[in-house]
Amino acid sequence: MIHEVDEAIRRLLAAGDVPGDQGELAFEAPTTEWTSRRNAPTVNVFLYDIREDLGRRKSGTVEVHGEDGMLLGWRGVARWFELSYLVTAWTNRAQDEHRLLSQALGVLVRSERLQPDWLTGSLAELGLTVGLQVAGPVSEGGAASDVWSALGGELKPAINLKVISPLAGEWTPAGPPVTEGVVLHSAPGQSHRLRYDGPTTAEGEGFAVSRARPLPAGRRRRGEPIR
């Protein structure tokens, strides 16, 4: 799910022409080593915190059916996570950095959710809303100064971007359709197969009604008159 959120952010910024034809978009940690290797105007989107939204946690499963109505399997309910990013601009001049960061901010604040066209993989399959919070407070226990200290760099202007995204639940596929009768095992080495009234495929009418069997002499069927 995390890499799918990264891709959605990339598509969101690209739709607003950020960072532009001459710039680059990076998701690496903006460490001192990374900074030394940068050779073009760059917008960096750094994921620094992941927290579950416990208030939205649920349990259970839902059935998933194909277009023909056949049961495909069961999907556990999604769990929701808050992914926090620091969005920064990197150029050789502070004025250019501020201009590039302003462009990124202008694109990000236009949307309160990621558009379906920007979603891929499991996020697209779930069809759930992926929300955005832009320039809000930094996640609990993760002040910007602490993040930059951990990266070994100096404090830099940054946009705090939070994505509220679902993580798909566990998938349990349904078994293949039954095409043969049920076999009853009554004792070791002894078994009895229930018969179908017709073909031995799922196209038949189902299990056959037990055929009448001759009774031993002197016995009658239920409901027959006594002779």
N, C-alpha and C positions, 0 to 999 in steps of 0.2 A: 504493500500500500504506500509506503514512504516514497519509493521511487516514482510511483504514479502521481503523487502529489507534486513532486519535483517537476515532472513533465508538464503537469497542468499549469504550474506557475510559469514555466518557460513559455508555454503557449499564450498565457495571459499577457505577459510582457511583450512577446513578439507581436501580438495583435495590436499593441500600442506603439510599435516600432522602437522598443527599448531592448537593448542599448543602441540599436541602429546598425547600419551596414558596416561601419568602421569599428564597432565595439564588440566586446565578448561578454558572455554570460557564464558565470562560474558558480558551482555549488560547493567548492572546496572550502576548508577552514582557512580564513585569511590570516595565516601565520606569517611571521617574518620571512620565512623561506619562500612561501607562496608569493609574497609581495615582491621579492627580489627577482622572481621569474616572470612577472607580469610585464608585457611589452605592448599593450594596447589598452585603450579606455575600457574599463570593465565594470559591470554590475555584478556584485557578489551576493548570493542568497545562501546564507549559512544557517543550517539547521542546528540549533544548540540545545533544544529541550523538547521532550516528549512526555505528555502526561495524559492519563486516562480521565475522561469525564465520568466520574463515578455516579453522578446523578442521573445518567442516561443508561446505566447498565441494566440489562434485562436478561432473562434466561428463556430457554425453550427453543423450538425449531419450527420452521415453516416448510410446507410442501412446495416443491418446484415441479411444474408440469410443462411438457413440451407443447408445441403448437397444435399437435393432434390430441391433446388432452391426456396423454399418457404420463404417468408419474415417473419423473426422472430421478428424484431423490429428495433428500431433506437438507436444508441449510440452517445452521445455527444462527440465531439473531446476531446482528452486527454489534460490535462494541465501538464506542466513540473515543477518539483521541484528539488532543490538542497538540499540534506541531508548531513550535515557535521558531521563527527565522529572524535573523538580522540581515537587512538589505542595506548594502553599502555601495558607494561609487568610488572608483579608483582611477585617477588620471595623474598627470604631472603638475597640475595647478589646482589650488583649492576652489577657484571660481568655476572651473570646468567640472569638478567633482560635484559642487552644489547644483549646477545646472543639470547634470545627469541624474542626480538623486531626486531633483524636483520633477523631472520627467517620469521617473519610476513611481514617485508618490502620486502623481496625477493619474497614472494608469491604474494603480492599485486601488485608489479610493473610489473608482467608478463602479466597482462591483462588490456586492455583499456576499456573493457566492461564486463558485467556479462554474462556468457555463458547461452544459453537457458536451459540447463539441470539444472542450479542452480535456475531457476525462478519458482515460484509457484503462484497459485491463479490468480488474475487479471493480474499480470505482464506476466504470461505465456499465458493467453488468448489474450492479446493485441498484442503480437508478436512484440513489439517495442524494439529498442536497449536501454539498460540501461547502461549508460556510467560510467566510473571510472576516477577520478583524484587523484593521490597519491602524498603525500608529497608536495602539493602546499601550497600557502598562506592560512592562516586561514580566514574564512569568514569575510566580512566587518563588523566592529564593534564588533568582537569577538576574541580579542587577547588571546593567550594561557594563559597568566598570569591572565587575567580577568576570564577565565573559571575556573582555579584552585582556584582563590580567592572565587568565588561563591560557589565552592564545599567545601570550608573550609580546603583545603589541601595545601601541598607544591608543587611548580612547579616540573614537572616530564617530562623526555623525552617522546615525543609522536609523532606518525605519523598522520598527518592530512589527512583524507580520505573523499573525496567528491563523492557522488553518484548522478547522474543526472537521475531521474526516472519519468516516466509518471504516472499520476493519472487518472484512467478511468473516462470518462464522464458519465453523468446520463443516465440510461437505461430506454427506453420506449418500453414496449412490444407491438407487433402488436395484434390486436383483432383476434378472431377465424375466419376461413373462412366462408363466407356466404353460408348457405345451404338451406335457405327458401326464398320465394319471398319477395319483398318489400311491405309494407303496407302503403297505402296513406290515410291520415286522412283529409277528406274534411270539416267536421263539427263535433261538439260534438256528440259522439255516432254513427257517420257514418264513415265507413272505407271501403277501397277497396284493395284487395290483388292482386298484379300482378301475373299472372300465369306462371308456367314453362311448357314447352312442353315436358313432360316426368316425370321422378322421381323428387321428391322434395328434392334432395340432390345435392351437387356440381358436381356430375357425369353427370348431364344432359347437354344439349346443351346451356342452358341459358334461358333467358326470352322468353316466347312464343310470336309469332306474334299474335296480336289481331285477334280473330276470326271474320269473317264477321257476322254482325247482320242484321236482316231484317229491312228495312226502312219503315217508314210510307207510306201509299198509296199516290201516286202522286209525290213522290220524287225519284230522280235517283242518282246513284253514279257518282262521277267525272270521266269523260272520256267515259261514256256510251252515245250512240247515242240518240238523242231526238226522242221520238216516238209520 
